Amino acid sequence: MYVNFEYKEALARATARERNEKIISDMVVNIVDVTEEDADRFYQRELKRLSRKFTYMRYHSFLMYFGVLKPVHAIPGNRT
């Protein structure tokens, strides 16, 4: 079950990062100075604003989706 949680959290962080990049891009286009502290503050704000339902995936659906993927060592010809 921990993999499912980590997947959802990674998805939330990636979404917040993309939204943050869009905000900063728009600010730069409008010739507004953006510091690292501002960028971090915007990222944290977007992360908090992101609904966890946005990254909703039932555990059963997660298992079904990732259950069809084969482990790397099970692929024929792979010697890792």
C-alpha positions as CSV (number, residue, x, y, z in Angstrom):
1,M,0.0,0.0,0.0
2,Y,2.9,2.4,0.5
3,V,3.8,2.4,-3.2
4,N,0.3,3.6,-4.0
5,F,0.7,6.5,-1.5
6,E,4.1,7.4,-2.9
7,Y,2.7,7.3,-6.4
8,K,-0.1,9.7,-5.5
9,E,2.3,12.0,-3.6
10,A,4.7,12.1,-6.6
11,L,1.8,12.9,-8.9
12,A,0.7,15.7,-6.6
13,R,4.3,17.2,-6.4
14,A,4.7,17.0,-10.2
15,T,1.4,18.7,-10.8
16,A,2.2,21.5,-8.3
17,R,5.6,21.9,-9.9
18,E,4.0,22.3,-13.3
19,R,1.5,24.8,-12.0
20,N,4.4,26.7,-10.3
21,E,6.4,26.8,-13.5
22,K,3.4,28.2,-15.4
23,I,3.0,31.0,-12.7
24,I,6.6,31.9,-12.8
25,S,6.7,31.8,-16.6
26,D,3.8,34.2,-16.7
27,M,5.5,36.5,-14.2
28,V,8.7,36.6,-16.2
29,V,6.8,37.4,-19.4
30,N,5.2,40.3,-17.6
31,I,8.7,41.4,-16.5
32,V,8.3,40.7,-12.8
33,D,11.4,39.7,-10.8
34,V,11.0,36.3,-9.2
35,T,13.4,35.2,-6.5
36,E,14.1,31.6,-5.3
37,E,12.1,32.3,-2.1
38,D,9.1,33.5,-4.2
39,A,9.4,30.4,-6.4
40,D,9.5,28.1,-3.3
41,R,6.5,30.0,-1.8
42,F,4.5,29.6,-5.0
43,Y,5.3,25.9,-5.1
44,Q,4.3,25.3,-1.5
45,R,1.0,27.3,-2.1
46,E,0.2,25.2,-5.2
47,L,1.0,22.0,-3.3
48,K,-1.4,23.0,-0.5
49,R,-4.1,24.1,-3.0
50,L,-4.0,20.8,-4.8
51,S,-6.9,18.6,-3.8
52,R,-5.9,15.1,-3.0
53,K,-8.9,13.9,-4.9
54,F,-7.2,15.3,-8.0
55,T,-4.7,12.5,-7.6
56,Y,-7.3,10.0,-6.5
57,M,-6.8,6.4,-7.5
58,R,-8.4,3.5,-5.8
59,Y,-6.0,1.0,-4.5
60,H,-7.6,-1.8,-6.5
61,S,-7.2,0.2,-9.7
62,F,-3.6,0.9,-8.8
63,L,-2.9,-2.8,-8.3
64,M,-4.7,-3.7,-11.6
65,Y,-2.8,-1.1,-13.6
66,F,0.7,-1.8,-12.2
67,G,0.1,-5.5,-11.8
68,V,0.2,-6.0,-15.6
69,L,3.7,-4.5,-15.8
70,K,6.4,-7.1,-15.8
71,P,9.5,-6.9,-13.6
72,V,12.7,-6.1,-15.4
73,H,14.2,-9.4,-14.6
74,A,11.2,-11.2,-16.2
75,I,11.8,-9.8,-19.6
76,P,13.4,-12.4,-21.9
77,G,17.0,-11.5,-22.9
78,N,17.5,-9.1,-20.0
79,R,20.4,-10.1,-17.8
80,T,20.1,-7.5,-15.0
